[in-house]
Amino acid sequence: MRDWGGAPGLQDLLLLAETLGLAMARRAADILEQHRHELAGAAADRQFAADRQFAEDDAIFTAVLDAASDCLGRSGIGSAEDRWCDALVHLLLLARLAEDAG
């Protein structure tokens, strides 16, 4: 392996990418779960705060899902719509793996 002058080696970068991917998947799943509960029982007086939080979380979730879809696109897998659905499934599976890993 090439010495990058103190920069992380390929193995370190792969571990970082894996850790980042799991963290992003966990965050996306948390956002989905949080809003599932809020939509089921949101009171009118909390609606404004919930709407604001939803907008912030939606931006995060969309960025994570777009990144996952882009990764799948590099493999040439299906149309953009198919990749979006596949990316969502992959994120949920990664979130479960991250949860199981602790």
Secondary structure, 3 states (H helix, E strand, C coil): CCCCCCCCCHHHHHHHHHHHHHHHHHHHHHHHHHHHHHHHHCCHHHHHHHHHHHHHHHHHHHHHHHHHHHHHHCCCCCCHHHHHHHHHHHHHHHHHHHHHHC
